Amino acid sequence: MRERIFIVAMATAAAAFVAPALAEDKEPTAVVAIGGTGEWGLPGHTSFGPSVSVEFTPIKNWLEIEIGAASLFRRGATEFETDIIFKKPFTLSDTVELMTRAET
């Protein structure tokens, strides 16, 4: 139960800190993603659960940071994982962008 409260609290906090973009900005201040995740283990065990992440750009055209959390539920066990991903965008054209990333 505490795990579910933690995930809901993270999603609420992430949504509360997302400031609305200014009218002249073309990109939002932050992007919140809420979804599901799954995992298949080798002996046939499967796990499913919710995931939430927030992506923002502290340095335009140079650095994007994505912070996320997920929980996986299966019979008799619960796993939690968090990610902090640092991404460097490279704009190849108006419609194509290449992204390199370092994950911790």
C-alpha positions, -999 to 999 in steps of 0.1 A, spaced: 0 0 0 28 24 8 43 18 -26 11 28 -44 9 59 -23 45 68 -31 38 65 -69 7 86 -67 25 112 -46 53 114 -72 29 118 -100 10 145 -81 42 164 -72 55 162 -108 22 176 -121 22 204 -95 57 216 -104 51 218 -141 47 255 -149 26 265 -179 46 276 -209 46 312 -219 26 322 -249 57 330 -270 74 297 -262 69 269 -287 80 241 -263 65 233 -229 84 239 -197 82 202 -188 67 170 -201 50 146 -177 45 110 -189 22 86 -170 19 51 -183 25 14 -177 56 -8 -178 61 -46 -180 89 -71 -178 92 -108 -188 117 -129 -168 136 -159 -181 117 -186 -161 84 -172 -174 76 -147 -146 59 -115 -157 56 -82 -139 35 -52 -147 30 -18 -130 26 20 -133 54 44 -144 57 82 -142 84 105 -155 91 142 -159 113 156 -187 126 192 -188 153 212 -206 176 232 -183 199 243 -212 180 248 -245 195 228 -274 222 213 -252 208 193 -222 175 175 -214 169 157 -182 144 129 -176 135 117 -141 113 87 -138 100 60 -114 83 27 -119 70 -2 -99 67 -38 -110 42 -61 -92 42 -99 -94 31 -126 -71 49 -123 -38 73 -95 -48 73 -58 -57 102 -40 -75 108 -3 -76 131 15 -100 141 51 -106 159 66 -136 178 98 -142 186 102 -178 208 130 -192 202 136 -230 220 157 -255 199 167 -286 215 171 -320 192 188 -345 199 174 -380 171 193 -398 138 210 -390 121 176 -387 149 153 -376 167 152 -342 193 128 -329 195 122 -291 224 108 -272 219 97 -236 237 88 -204 216 68 -179 223 64 -142 
